[in-house]
Amino acid sequence: MTDKYQTEIIVGLSDGEKKDLEKLITAFREKESSAPSDPSGEDVYNQNKSMSAKLAHFGDILLKFDTKMKSFYEILLLSHKKSEIMNQRIDTIIEIMKIRENL
């Protein structure tokens, strides 16, 4: 039958990790520093700004992916529980059939 002790698999980011990532994304989006006057400094500034935008974008992707993975895990868990219940019902029917054959 089924085990009484099931270990829970933790999927996705914890609430604290999500908050930290959201703070990091917000900080990158809000950070507006002035561009340096020399051309090489301006290139570095533009690269830094571009990398910050990409990092914020990838953080958003990670949060969306985490949400989808959590939903997928919940679907798998419900499917597994349904299978367990169906197996119990089948086992019960088999037991009833065996008892009837013996009568």
C-alpha positions, 0 to 999 in steps of 0.5 A, a space after each residue: 500500500 502507501 507509506 505513511 511517511 512521505 518526504 516532502 521535496 522542496 521545489 523552487 525558491 524560498 520566500 526569503 530568496 524570492 524577496 532578496 532577488 526582487 530587492 536585487 532586481 529593484 536595486 538594479 533598475 533604480 540605480 542611475 549613476 551619472 556617466 563619466 566624462 572620459 570616453 573609456 569611462 562612458 563605455 564602461 558605464 554603458 556596459 555596466 548599465 547593459 549588464 544591470 538591465 540583463 541581470 534584472 531581466 534574468 532575475 525576472 525570468 528566474 522568478 517566473 520559472 520558479 513559479 512554473 516549476 512549483 506549479 508543475 511539482 504540485 501537478 505531479 504530486 496530485 497525480 501521484 496521490 491520485 494514482 495511490 488512491 486508485 491503487 488502493 481502490 483496485 487492491 480493495 476490489 481484488 480483495 473483495 473478489 478473492 473473498 467472494 471466490 472463497 464463499 
